[in-house]
Amino acid sequence: MNAPLVDLDRLQFSYKTQENLIDLTSWQLQAGEQILVSGPSGCGKSTLLALIAGLMVAKQGAVRLLGVDLAGLTAAQRDRFRADHIGVIFQQFNLIPYLSALDNMVLACRLSSRRRQAFRSPAMMRDAATQMAAELDLEASAIVRPVTQLSIGQQQRVAAVRALLGGPALILADEPSSALDAARESQLIALLTRQCRRQGASLILVSHHQALERHFDKHWRMAT
């Protein structure tokens, strides 16, 4: 069996003096797998994504992605590794307010030479972003506007395209459909899962909506 894409080994994390919020003996995700992580507020879902992304470092145990122990990297090396191999859809989007929606979509690829290699030219990269945006009902007239002029739901879809573009190995999505109505939520989740399968990427998606499990290979319910 091939080595897992994500390998969590005896992982523990807590905030200050509280008991361990995250306490996992062993947890793995294979390349190409898609998993829904659900659970009540405060159970550690977003913290788990932050640990896997290398945005936080556990006090004990290992987070390995593509065989690399993230704790063994400097903060700058983790940033570079994340840019090359992980697409993140943050709960607060983290879009650049003075850039257009389209420029936000291609930003992750511009920061990663590895992801830029998926396109033969900057024009092809922008065309791919525009096409993906159209699949999410973001019309061409919307994506040329500053993101501050878009609705919350539109901004959420901009963040999704940014994460997917360039074919990273792993997509981490923290409540990516929370601002969408039921129809657009289903559309977004379908795009994420379909595009990840097309690219061969793994997907870890956090949501309160357990009904989304029909889109995924696995469903892990975290407890408090």
N, C-alpha and C positions, 0 to 999 in steps of 0.2 A: 504493500500500500504506500502511496506517495505521502511525503511529509505534509502535515496540515498547513493551510495558509495562515491560520491564526491558532496559536497554541498558548493557552494560559495554564501556568503550572504553579500550584500552591499560592495563588494570588490572594493577597490581603490588602485592604485599603480602608482607612477610616479618617474622619475629620477630627483633628485635635484629640480630645480624650475619650470620645465616644467609642462604643464597641464597633467591631469591624462592620462596615457597611457592605463591603465586598469580601467574601470569604469562599474561594473556589479551590477545591483540590485539583481538579483537572477539567478543562473545557477546550474543545477544539472545533474548528470550522475548516472544512475541506475546500479546496479551490473550486469555484463555481457554485457552491452551496448558498442557499438563501434562507435566512432565519428571521422570524419575527420574535422580538423580545417584548413581552408585556408585563404589566404588574402595577400595583398601586403607586401613587406619588410617594417619593421618598425612599423607594426600595433600592435605588442605586442604578437605575437603567442608564441615565445620562452619564453618570460617573463611570460606568463600565465602558461606554463608548469613548470617553475622554482618555481612559487608560489604554485602550486598544489603539487610539490615534496617537498616543505619545504626548498628549497635551498635559497629562498628569503622570506621575511616576509612583508606583506602589511602594509601600514601606517594606513589603516582603513578597517574594515570589517573582515570577518572570512573565513578561508579555513578549511573545515571539511572533513576528510577522515575516513571512517568507524566510524563516530560519534565522532572522536577526533579532537578538535580544535588545529591545528598545532601551532598557536601563543602561546598557553598555555604551550608548551613544550620548554625545553632548547635546545640549538643547538645540544648538544650531544644526547638528547632524540629524536630530529627530525632525526638525522642521523641513530639512531637505528630503529626508526619507518619506515624510508624509506627503509632501508636494508631488513626489514622483509616483507613489504607489497607492495613495488613499484619496478618495473623493469624499468630502464631508458635507452633509447638509445639516447645518447648525439650526438649533431651535430658534435662534434670533437672527438667522440668515447670514449675518456678517458681510453684507454687501457694501460696496464702496459708494457712498451717496453722491459723489460728484461725477461718477461715471455713468454712461448709458447702460441699459440692461444688457445689450449685446457685449459691451466691453467688460462688464462684470462676468458674463458667461465664459469668455475666453481667457479671463485673467489667470486662472489656475494653470492653463496650458502655457501661457507666457512665462510663468514662474518656474516651469519644469521643462527642461530640454527633452527629457524622456517622453513626456506626454505630447510635446510638439511634434515628435517624430511620427505620430499617427497621421500627420497631414503633410502634403507636399509643399504647401504654401500657406501664408497667413490668410489669403482669400479663401482657400479650401476650409480652413479652420472656422472662419466666420460663417461660411455657407453651411457647414455641418451644424453649428450652433443654431443658426436660423431655422434649419429643417427640424431639428429636435424641438425647438421652441414652438414651431407650428403644430407639432403633434400634441402639444399641451394647450392649444388654443391661444398662444401668444402671437398675435399678428405682427407683421413686419413694422407697422406704424408704432406699435407699443415698444418694441425692443430697441428702437433708436432713441427713445426718451430717457432722461435720467431716472434711475430707479425710484427716486423720491416721488415721482409723479405716477407711480404704479400703485395699484391696490396691494394689500397685504397678500392676498392670494396670488397675484401676479408675481410679486417678489419671491414668494415661496417657490414658484415654478422656475424663476430665473436661477435660484440657488440649486435646484435639482439639475438643471442643464449644466451649470458650472461644475458640479461634482462628477457628472457622467462623462463630460467631454474629454477626449484623449485616452480613454480606456484604462483608468487605473485598475489595479488588481482587486481592490476592495472598496466598496461603497458603505459608508456609515451614515445612517439617516436617523436623526433625532426628531421624532414627531413631524415628519415632513408634510403631512396632510392636515395639520391641525387647523389651518385657516381656510380650508376648502369645504364646499358643500359636498354632500354624499356622492353626487355624480362625478365631480371633478376629483374627489379623493380616490374613487375607484380608477379613474383615468390616470391619475398620477402614479398610483401603485402599480398599475398595469404597465405603464411606460418604464418605471424603474426596474421591475422584474424582467420585462422583455428585453430592455436594453442591456441589462447586466448579463442575461443569458447570451445575447448576441456577441457581447464583448468577452465573455468567459470570466466575468468578474463575480466575486462573492458579494453578498449583500447582508448586512445586519441592520435591521430596521426596528426602532423603538416606537411603540405606540400604545396608547390606552385601549385602542379598539381591537379587541380579541377577534372580532369577526373578520379581520383582514387575513387570518391564518390560511384561508383558502388559496391565497396567492403564493404561499411559501412552502418550502420543503420541510421546514421544522418550525415548531412554536415552543418557545421556552418562557414559562411563566415564572417571573421572579417574585419572591415573597419578601415581606418586611422582616 
